[in-house]
Amino acid sequence: RARPAAAVLSGPVPVMLSLFVAISVSLNARARLGTAVVRGLSRNAGAVMVVGAADIVGEVDNWRPEGGHGTGNRFMPLDTVAMGPGPMLMAIAGLYPGLTAAELRAPQPLPFAPAGGWNYHRLLADGVPTGFVALPGNELVAEHPDTVAVVCDGTSLGVEFADGASHECLALIDRSDEAVANPGLLDPRQFYALSDAAGRVHIRWSDGVPEGWTVQGRLIFTQLPHVKKPGSGGGFAEMDDDFEF
């Protein structure tokens, strides 16, 4: 006996049939079917749908606001954040030399942004009186969220610069290092922020913790400014010390 020309079916088989019918409607609409068909099936699961090409194009395009990206053959310039640590807003503990242990412990660091994203911060006047400094994202620093920046005179750290002058640099101190709680774990190959009996901070290496001194944190690294060597930059660029191929 002949079956009816059209029937409404239900269950998982019609869902697959619905997708087949929709895909077969128009070869020109294939590239734009995905979102429309999936949305249609979620609203009409259990019944056969015949989706026309015009319906598909309309549903795909209509979600965009008028004048928005991708409408009227116009496209916004877009930029995606690299998958890695974003720029870091570091709390400044104070100036060195002259920094005290209490000043080094005082700032509350801001949380770092997730990899490939960013955070929003509302900075209050009394939040960190010594302020903040923005630095490029760094994976090593990202692993140590209790890190603060200390503004240092380069000479006080023994750092030399290409121009022979002294410049400010930033010592990044991880206050959560294991040696803070257990001085016996101090690594003599590393640099630390140590405080003497008077509470003055010394950024240095040491074979051990001197009597009466306290470990306040470990130096992750010191951030230097870009300083050009005097006389560089003249003549051929290839002869410049800062030239990069």
Disulfide bonds with the S-S distance in Angstrom:
none
